[in-house]
Amino acid sequence: MSAQTTAPQDFNWLLLADVSSAKARKGENNAGLFDRTWAEVATAIYDRLAEAAEQKKPGSGESVRISSMMLRAGAIATISAL
């Protein structure tokens, strides 16, 4: 985001990460090929959410971090199969 743009305070970042993750897995135009750009968006959001949760309460970001790791593992499995 640029310095001029701010997200609404109640913006649902987890939903954006989950949708981005789904788009990464489906690939461009639902072709079934992994989409790296969407994966980068999703993992960046998941990682920031996990870090923010950990700062509030240690251990509370684990589920979001697992989502990030699962997406990464899926990318590795898909790309290595090609």
PyMOL commands that set and color helices and strands:
alter all, ss='L'
color gray80, all
select helices_A, chain A and resi 13-26+28-30+36-56+62-81
alter helices_A, ss='H'
color red, helices_A
deselect
rebuild
show_as cartoon
